[in-house]
Each structure stands twice: as structure tokens, then as C-alpha cells.
């Protein structure tokens, strides 16, 4: 079960980073179009990752995976998509509140950065790190979001 928890956490962190990267690089003119781009991209990443796992299993096991294995693969890894629900909700809510599309994206990127910092902090807690080490862990995790905010504001 611990391995499944690790996979879920990793997929969630990766999903937040990927969704933030899509938002930062998007040239969409509306928040809705940006949100659709994020969700579609995450679904493609999820599909590709699940496919790669099934193919790898076939290669290494030497036979077609049983249907129960296929079902298990298709039922897992959704954290790559679902972990980005809050940043996407912030993007849409900021747009609905009347903010410009670029401002809405930056708000969503700040939300993503805070989620990454929180993940880094929690990693430190579960890894039994000292308070200072947890701060470093949170800062390192959050640096991905900060880098994407800098990318967004410098490119657009």
C-alpha cells in the first residue's frame, strides 16, 4: 500500500507541475481555453503513462497483461489529473470575477506554487526532517512553480 501512496503522491506533484507548465506556456485568449488545454494535456499524459506501463509489463512479463491488470492500470494514476483541480478552479474563478486572462493564469500559477510548497512541507514531515530541512524541501518544491511564474511573466 505504501508503494501505491508513493505513486499517487508522485503523480499528483507531477500533475501540478505539468498543469502549471501548460498554463505558463499557453497562448490561449480565454481562461476557459486555457483550462481545456490543461485538462486535455493532463489526460494525454495520464493515457501515455498508463499505456507505457502496460507495454512495459508485456515486454518484461513476456505475455499480454490479464484484464484485471489492465483495469487496475486504468483505475490508477488519476492524481496527475485531479491534483490540478484547485489551480484550474482558481483560473476559472478569477476569470469569472472579471480579472484578465493573464492575471487569472498568474493566480492559478500562484495556487500551483502553494500546492507544491505544501507537498514539499509534507514530504519533510513524513520524511522526519527538521523544521529547517522542511523549509528547504518546501522551497525546492515551490521553486518549480516560481520558475513557471517567471517564465509566464517574461514570455507573455
ABEGO torsion letter per residue (X at the ends): XAAAAAAAAAAAAAAAAAAAAAAAABABABAAAAAAAAAAAAAAAAAAAAAAAAAAAAAAAGBBBBAAAAAAAAABGAAAAAAAAAAAAAAAAAAAAGBBAAAAAAAAAAAAAAAAAAAAAAAAAAAGBBAAAAAAAAAAAAAAAAAAAAAAAAAX
